[in-house]
Structures are given as structure tokens and as C-alpha cells.
């Protein structure tokens, strides 16, 4: 599903070079569940953004669902990202002026789906995530846990193959955080590949496969197929 080989990513900061990723090789099968852990600056989010086609490697190769990403132009990458990947971020990134239902509907509108199918999918998602009674509420009228559920519903409304979650419980209390992780793990059980960056060791241990990063390198890959 996801194949990275000898990937490097270097940022120029002033007169210095920062090696965010160093010779990273990673293979992820469809339906896998990974946590990516490590100290700040270890390359976790850079790796996640690269997998999500929000960034590109300076060297090495990257294939997503048997497609060589380096050979795609910006519009082709955007289409692949829209069709294959759902993002869940720590800070939700909901559109403040839109209601919960309208936020969830947004990817469907961008994909050009007709109104009837959009409404059917949004209604089903709102029901599945326990949000039906919050359909017409804006983000500032929702709790943190509700906002993250809206964000997850929006991320998965296009039925992506991969969910990328960057500190998905970072802004939530413990109860809401466990609720969100249960939702993500249920989506994984339905067949979606789940890759989660977290600082929380307890959360990281829930994943079947656990990757530890230090200084841009994968130092340990526990649970990787032999």
C-alpha cells in the first residue's frame, strides 16, 4: 500500500540544513495500524506529511497504492490525496463559519458529487459518529470531542484507504480522547489503514505496529512483518 525507500528530507533554516528524514525505508500493508512515536523534532510529522502528499522527499522513492508519486504533477497528486487519504489533525481545522454537516460535506462538494448523494452520505456519517443532533451547530458551539468527531467524519466521508492522524487526542480530555481513538480503531477494523503520530506512550502501545523515530531515522519498528 505504502512504500518508501531511502527517503531523505532536508529543510534549509537560515544558513543551516536540517535533516528531517534520513534514509527512511518503510513498507505499510493495506489495513495496517501503526503508531509513530519519538521526541519533538524526530521527524514524525514530516514523515506523516510526506505520506499524505503534503510534502515531497528530496531523494528516495515513494509509492502510494502502486503509484510512483514523484511522477505526478500537482493536480494528479491532489487527486490521489483526495481519493486515497483522510487527515485528522490535533487542532481539528474545521471551517468556523460552516456547520458540522457542511464541514463534513465539503470534500464531497470538492469531488463534484451531486446534492442527493452528498446529503445521503453526510446524514449517514452524522448518525455513525453520534452527531445527528449537532448537524446545524458551528464548531464554536461544539465540544472538543464533538469537533474531532466532525473532523474524522470529514476525513473519512470519501472512504479513503488511509487515515493519517497527527496527535488526534492532543487537545482533548482523557474521556474524549479514548472515544476518538475507539472511533479510529473501529475504522481500521473496517479495513482502513491507520497511521497515527502521538507523544502518548499509552496511545502508541495500542497500535499493532509501533515505530520509534529519533533524529529523522526509524530506530525501531516493533510489530513489523518479518
Secondary structure, DSSP 8 states (H G I E B T S, - for coil): -EEEEEEEEEEEETTEEEEEEEEEEEEE-TT-EEEEE-STTSSHHHHHHHHTTSS--SEEEEEETTEEGGG--HHHHHHHHHHHEEEEETT----TTSBHHHHHHHHHHHTT--HHHHHHHHHHHHHHTT-GGGTT-BGGGS-HHHHHHHHHHHHHTT--SEEEEESTTTTS-HHHHHHHHHHHHHHHHTT-EEEEE-S-HHHHHTSSEEEEEETTEEEEEET---
